[in-house]
Amino acid sequence: MALLLCFKQLNQANKAFLMHQTVHDEVTEDPARKTLRIQDKPAPKPPVSGTQTIVATTINNLQFSKMPMPEDETTENVKVGSKSPQTSEEPREFDADANCLSPTTGFKRKRSPSSCSQPDGPSTSNFPPSPRNISTHQMAQETIELLNKMAVVHAVAFDKKVDFSKTEEHPVQKMMEKAHFDIMREELGADPPQYTTFVADILAMKHDLINLVPEGKPRLMQHVEGCVDENHLNKQVENKAIDVEVQMNAIIETAQMMCMPARDDDIRDIQEKTDVTDRMMMLVSLIKNMRHDMSNFHLAMHQRQIKENSMHAEKEYYMKVLTTSPEFSGGVKKWLKLSYGKVLQTDGDTKSPSKKKPATDDSTAVPLTGQQKTQILTGAYLDLLEWNTLDSEFPFPETLAFDKQMICALIEKYQQLIYTTSALVVTQNVAGKEVIDKEGFMLELKNKIIVLLNDIGKTNVNERMEHVAVLCDSEVQNAKKELFGDNYKSQAEADRELFKNQIVALGSATNTVRCLLHKRLRDFFAEVVNNPSVLPRHLLSSFKFVESEVAAVTAKFLKIVDYNRRTFGDFYVTLLVEIHNEADSR
């Protein structure tokens, strides 16, 4: 129900994409013209998440065989290779055990074994037919459609700057539209002129303007419906005497009254044009932009309700899945259990799993405190920033499936910040005060390092750090040349190799500098997640050169955490209680 409510609120925003997709109606009887009917491009689907990709791939790989028809009265006599049963005016009783009379000879004939008869011994044909796969296939298709809709609503709820006008037009559609208006130009230039395509576009634009009228505006609706008199226009078509300028000006004036002030320049350009086909082409483009503007307006107006209904719909659907497949929560439970072990392992309280209680002492088990639950959830969210497909200790939680693509991008940026800051710290200690204080040196070096580490991962970290080492050494030497000029003395080759080796060593997971900066950055993110309204001030000078990058990653990550915690927070607490009880019972 929540998803339905959410889509009702998106109805106005998507009206242009769901209710009226045609640029013009097909009114000609010429078969050659019918093949050139232009279809407006439907709104593109958003990027599909990992869960949807798996479901879609599974459905595509399924092979559905033809299943037998149900054994009812209408199909029980229809066998393979047999004729359809003949009906008579007077039905007679049929004894399956008796011999039948031959319709041609009148003699009794015995039933002969055939492919349709069943043998006495057991065989595979005696088993009941497999259940139909049609319902399963239909359910899977409905599930995919529902997930796609939920992904669209999730994306709209997440991004306040969703803009339909930024959708790129497909090249094929551009070609078809050009062909459409070429036909209009030929028709209007014929002798006598043909108005089939022109009239179709005028009526289509009128219908588009009617759809753009907001609810509760009866006077505006009446004005738009009367801008073009269809009966009068049809009479003009019959008489082959259409006043083209009057019909176009009626649409232009109505659009000018309804469009945003930002579209006034477009209206002015249309009015300055003299060619009829060019004006019609610009009018079609203007009304398309008006549909986008109306969609963006409704999205912005209902942003809060869309977000609330999206969260409720996601939780409702997930809990519905758990009622039939409880094992579906296994990934989430492993994810939380890892953070649970980390938090309680360092806790000296009696409820730590390291201090096991007898199985008979369950009634006296100390429950988790609110602070512990918060710490566990915070640690679980921070573990996502270190998740890796190859060697992670937990599977990616299903409750964050719609956000997996964004989280994977943040993982790369998070690791990029750690390695960039580590390289800058090593460079600061080696380059000297004169080089570090050189205006713009550290910022330029940071930007170049970020470019080199743009696709860093566990599989290529050593290779990337070797490139960073060469870059840092080269930049330091160039800066010294600029500072000291003729007094510059080349640094010893052994010292330069030592400097580069220190940066290459940052790729090791046990490197002291990298581990220290990793811990500081993780602590910073933990404070942000625990107290999102209070900006922590403990970010040390080590991160001052990447402050803007840290702020950007933190803001995106906090948005994901806030949305997910408000949606599934209660469910996570329930799982934590189960995990705690299981630990106490051991």
N, C-alpha and C positions, 0 to 999 in steps of 0.2 A: 504493500500500500504506500509506503514511504517513497518508493521509486516512482509510482504513478503520480503522487503529489508533486514530486520534483519535476517530472516531465510536463505536468500541467502548467507549472510555473515557467517552464522553458517553451511553452507552446507559442507565445508571441514571438520569442526570439528565433524560433525555428520555422515560423509559418512560411517564410519566404522560401525555405529549402524543402519543406515537406508537402505543402498544400498546393503550391503553384510552381511547377518546374519548367513549363513550356514558355518559350519566348513568344510564340504565336500559335493560334489554333489552326488546325488543318481544315480549311473550308473549301478548297478547290476539288473539283472532280477529276482533274487531269492526273492520271496515274504517275506521269513523269514528275509532276510537282509534289505528289505525296511522298516521294522518296527523299525529298529535300527538306522535310519538316525538321526544324531546329529544336533541339532539346536543351534546356538550360542545365548547366553542370550541377549535379547534386553536391552537397557539402561533403568534403573529404572526411574519411574516418580518421580518428586520431591514431597515433601510434599504438599498436597493440602491445599489451604487457606480456610478460613471460607466461602467465597462466593462460591467457587467451591463445597464445601461440601453440602451447602444448595441446589444448583442447582442439583447436582447429586442425593441427597436424594429425591428431588421432582420428578425427572424423574423416579427413581426406584419405587416410590409409585404410579405412574400413571398406570391406567389399560386401555389399548387401545382395544376397541371392534372392531369386524369386521364391516366395514362400507359397505354400498351398493355400487355396481358398478355404474359408471355413466350411465345415460340413453342415450346411443348412439345406432347406427344402429346395432352394433354387439352384444349388450347385452339386448336390449329391449324385446326380445321374450323369454329370459332365465328366467323362474320363478321357484319358489321353487316347487319341485316335478314334473316338466314338462320335457318333452323330448326336445332334441335339435331340432330346426326347420329343416324340410327337404327342400332341394332345388330341383327345377325342371328345365328342359331344357328351357321351355318357361314360363317366369314369367307372372303372371296374377295380375290384380288389386284386391285389398282387401278392401272391404267396412266394416268398423268396425260396422256400424249400421245394416247391413243386416245379415240374418241368414245364417249360413254356411252349405254346403252340406256335409253329412257324407261320408267319403271316402269309406265306406264299403257298405252302402245301397243306397246311392244316394238321400235319402230323406233329406229334410231340418230339421236341428236340432236346437232347441232353446238353447241359452246360459244359463246354469244353474249357480246359485250363487256358488261361491267357496271361498276358503281362499284368492284367488288372487283378487277377485272382491271387490269393495269398496261399502259400504252401503250408503244409501241416507242420513242418519243422520250424524251429526258430530261425529267424533271419533279421537282418537290419530293417527290412521293409515292414516288419510287424511293430516296430517301435513307433510311438506317437511322433508326429511331425514336430520339428523344432518350433519354439515359440516365435512369433512374428518379430522381426527386427524393425518393422516400420515405426512402431511406437518409440522404440529406443532411439532410432535415428531422429525422429521428430523431437524427442525430448532433448537430444544433444544439440540440435539446431536451435531450439528455443533457449538452451543454456548459453550457447555462443552469442546469440542475439542479445540476451539479457546482460551478459558480461560486457559486450560492446557498448551497450547503453550506459551501464554503470561506469565504464571507463570514460565515456564522454562527459557524464555528469561530474565524475571525480576530477577530470581535467579542468572543467569550467569552475568548479568549486575551489580548486587549488590556485588558479591563476586569475587574478582580478583584471588582468590586461588582455583577456581573450578578445580578439578582434577578427570578425569574419571578413572584413574588407581586405585583410592581408592574404587571403587565399589566392594563390596563383591560378590563372585560367589555363586550362589544358590546351596545348597546341592544336589538337584535333578539333576542339570546340571553336577555336579562333578561325580555323580553316572553314568549318561548316558555317559559321556566322558570316564570313566573307562571301561564301557562295550564296547564302540566303539573300544578302543585300545586293549582290550582283544580279540575282533574279529579279528583285524589286526594281532595280535600275532599268533592266531590259523591258520589264512590263510597263513601267511608266513612260519609257521612251518609244514604245510601239505606236503604231498608227492604225486604228485608234488605241488609246492607252488602256492597259489592263490594270485593274485595281485589286486583284485577288490578294496578293501578299500584303499590300498596303493596308487593306481593310482588316486582315487578320491581325496585323501588328497593332493597329489602333485599338481593336477590341481587347487584345491581350494586355496592352498597357493600361487600359481602363480597369480591367479585372485586377491587375497588380496594385493599382492605386486604391481600389476598394479594400483589398486585403491589408493595406497599410493603415487604414483608418483605425484608431484605437477604440476600444470598447467604451461605451457611454458617450459617444459623440454622434447623436442622431442627425443633427443639422449638417455636420461635415459629411456624414455618410450620404445624406440626401443630395448634397451638392456634387459629390464625386459621382454618384450614380447618374446624375443628370448632365454631366459634362459632355457626354456623347449620346445622342438619341439614336439608339440602334434601329428602331423602326424607320426613322427618316433616312438613316444611312443605308439601310437595305433598299429603300425605294430609289435612292440615288444610284445604287449599284445596278438595279434593274434598268434604270434609264441611261446608265453609262455616263453619268454627269456628276462627278463627285467634286466638291470644293475642298481640295487637299489642304489649303492653307487654313481654312476654318477648323477642320478636324484636328490638325496638328496644334494650332494655337489653343484649342480647348484643353488638350492634354498638357501643353506647356504651362498654361496658367494654373491649372490644378496642381501640377507638380511643384510649381514655384510657391504655391500657398502651403504645401505640406512639407517641403524639404527643410533641412537645416540651413541656417545662415551660411554655413561653410560651402554650400552648394550653389550659392548665388552666382559665382563666377561661371559655373557650368551652364546655368540657365542663360546667362548673358552670351556665352559662346554659341549656344544653340540658336538664340534669336538673331545673331549676326550672320549665321549661315544662310545661304540662298538655295543651295541644292537640296531637294526634297529627301533624297536617299541619305545624304550625309546628316541631315537633321534627324531623320528617323533613327539612324545608327547611334547618334549621340543621345537621343531620348532613351533608347533601350539601355544604354550604359548608365545614364543618370538614374533611372528607376531601379536598376540593379544595385547601385550604390545606396539608394534610399532604403532598400530592403536590408542591406548590411547595417546601415545606421540604426534602423529600428531594432534589429536583432541585438546590436551592441547595447542599445539603450535598455532593453528589457533585461539583458544579462546583468548589467550594472545595477538596475533597480531591484532585482530579486537575488542578488549575490548571497546575502545572508541566509535566506530561506533555502536556496539551492544547496548551500554548504551543509545546513542542518539536516535536510532531507537526504542528502547524499550519505552522510555519516550513518543515519538511521537505517537507510536501505542496505548499506554494506554490512552492517552488523546483523541485521535481520536475515539477510541471505546466508551469511556465514554460519550463523547459529542454526539455520534450517538445514544446511549441509551436515552439520555435526550431529543432528538428530538421527540421520540415516547412516552416516559414516563417522563415528567418533574418532577413528584413527587419524582423521584428517588434521587433528590438532597436534599430531606428534612433532611436527617441525617447530611449532610455536613453543611447545613444552621443552624441547631440547634447547632452544634458544634461551628461554628464561632460566632453565636449570643450570646452564653454564654460568650465568651471572649470579644466580643464587649461591653456587658453590664458592665463587670468588668473594662475595660479600661476607658470608657467614664463616668462611675459613679464617678470616682475620678478626672475627668478632669473638670476644672472650666470654660471651654469655653462655648459659647452659643450654640454649637452644641451637648451638652450633652442631652441625652434623658430625664433627670430630668427637664430640662428647655424646656418645650414643646412650640412649636410655633403654631399659628393658622393655620388651614388647608388652608387658603387662602394665606399664606405666603411662599408657597413652592418654588416660584421663587427666593426667597432671602435666601434659606437654604444654610448654609455654608458647603461645601463638606469636606470629610475627608482629612486630610493632609497625606503626605507620612509617616511621623513619626508615626501617629496614626495607619495607616494600618500595619506598621511593628510591632508595639506593640501588635496589636490585633492578628496577625498571630503568633507571638512568644508566646503569652499567650495561644493560641489555641493548639499549639504543646506541650507546657508544661502541659496543661490539660490532654493530652494523658497519661502522666506518672502517673496520678492519676485516670485513668479510671478504673471502676470496673463493672463487668457484672451485679451485683445484684442491685446496687443503684446509678448508674451514672446519672448525670443530662442530658446527651446527648447520643444518640446511637453512636456506633463506625462508623466513617465516611467511606463511601463506597470507596472514593478515596485512602484509605490506606488499602484496603482489603488484598492485597498481602503481606503487611508488618505486619499484625495483630499478627501473631505468634511471630515475633521478638519483637514487641512492648510489648506484654504481658510478655515476658521474661524480658524485661527491666523494666517493672513496678515492678516486683518482686524484681529485684536487686536494684531499686531506693528506695523502701520501706525498703529493707534490710539495705541499707546504713544509712538511717535516724535512724532506731532503734539501729543499731550497734554503731553509733557515739553517740547517746544519752546515751546508757549504759556505754560507755567508759568515757564520761564526768562525769557522776554521780560517777563512780568508782574512777576517778582522785580526786574528791573532798572529798571522804570518806577514801580512802586507805592510804593516807599520802605520803609525798615526798619520803621517803625511798623505799616504794614499787613501786611507779611510776618510779623511776630512776633505778630500778633493770633491768639489761640488758635482753632484750627480753621479759619482762613481758607483756607489752602492746600489742606487736605484737602477741604473743601467745594467749593472751586473745581475741584479735580481731578475729583471725582465728577460735577459738572455738565458739565464738558467731555467726560468719557467718554460721558455720555448723548447729547450732541450729535453725537459722532463714532462712534456705535454702528454705523452702516452706511457708513462712509467708504470711498471708492474713488477711482480715478483720474478717474472721470467727474464726481464731485460734490465733489471736494476743495475747490475754490475757494468753492463755495456754503457748505460746512460751516465753513470757516475764517472766513467773514464772520460767521456766527452766533457762532462762538467769540469773535471780536473784540468784538462787541457785548456778549456775556456778561461777558468779562473787564473791559471798561471800566465796565460797570454795577456789578459786584461791587466793584471798587476804589473807586468813588465812594461806594457805600453804606457800605463799611468806614471810609472817612475821615469820613463823617458821624457814625458811631457813636463814633469815637475822639475827634474834635475838638469835636463838639457845636456850640455857638453860634460857636465860633472857626473853623468850617470855611469855607473859601473855595473856591468852585467853580473847578476847573482850567480853564485857557484852552482854548477850543474847538480851537485849532490843535494844542495838545499832545495833546489827546484823539484827534484825527484821526490824528496821527502815530503814536500808540500802537496804534490799531486797524489802521492800514496795515501796521505791522510784523508784526502777527499774521496779517493776510491774506496777506502776502508769504511766510509759511511754507509756503503751498501750492505754491510754485515748487520744482521739482526741484533748482535751483541755489542755493537759499537757504543762506547760510553756516551759520546756527544749526542749521537742520534737518539739513544734511549732516554737521555735526560730531557731533550727537547720534545720528544714524543710524549713523555709523562706530563710535561708542563702544558702542552697543547690539549691533551686529553682532560686534564684537570680544568682547564679553561672552558671546554665544551660541557663538562659536567656541571659547572656552576651555572652556565647559561641554561641548560635543560632544567635544573632544579629551581632556578629563580629567573624565569624569562623576563620578568618586569624590572629586575635590578641588573644593571650592567656591571659585571665584575671588573675590578680594576687591578687584578693581579697579573695581567699579561706583561711579562717582563720585557726589558729592552731588547732581548734577543729577537723578538718578533716585530720590532718597530718598523722594519723595512717591508714587512709583508702584512701590515695592519689592515690595509684595505681588502686584501685577498682573504684574510681570516674573517673579517666582518661579513663578506659576501657568502662564504661557505657556511658560517654560523647561522646567518639569517635563513638560508634555504633549508638547512638541516632542522632548525628550530620549527619551521613551518610544517615540515613532515612529521616531526615528533608530536607537536601540538594536535594536529589533525588525527593522528593515529591513536594517541592517548585518550582523546575525548571520545573516539569511536569504540575502542576495544579495551579501555582501561579497566572496567569492571571484570571483563573476561580474563584479563591478565592476572588480576588479584585472585580470582577463583583458582586459576592454575597454580599460582604461587602457594596457596593454602594446600592444594593437593600435593605439591612437591614437598612442602614442609612436613606434612603428615607422613608421607612416604619415608622421608629421611628420619623422622622420629621413631617410626616403627621398626627400623632396621637395627 
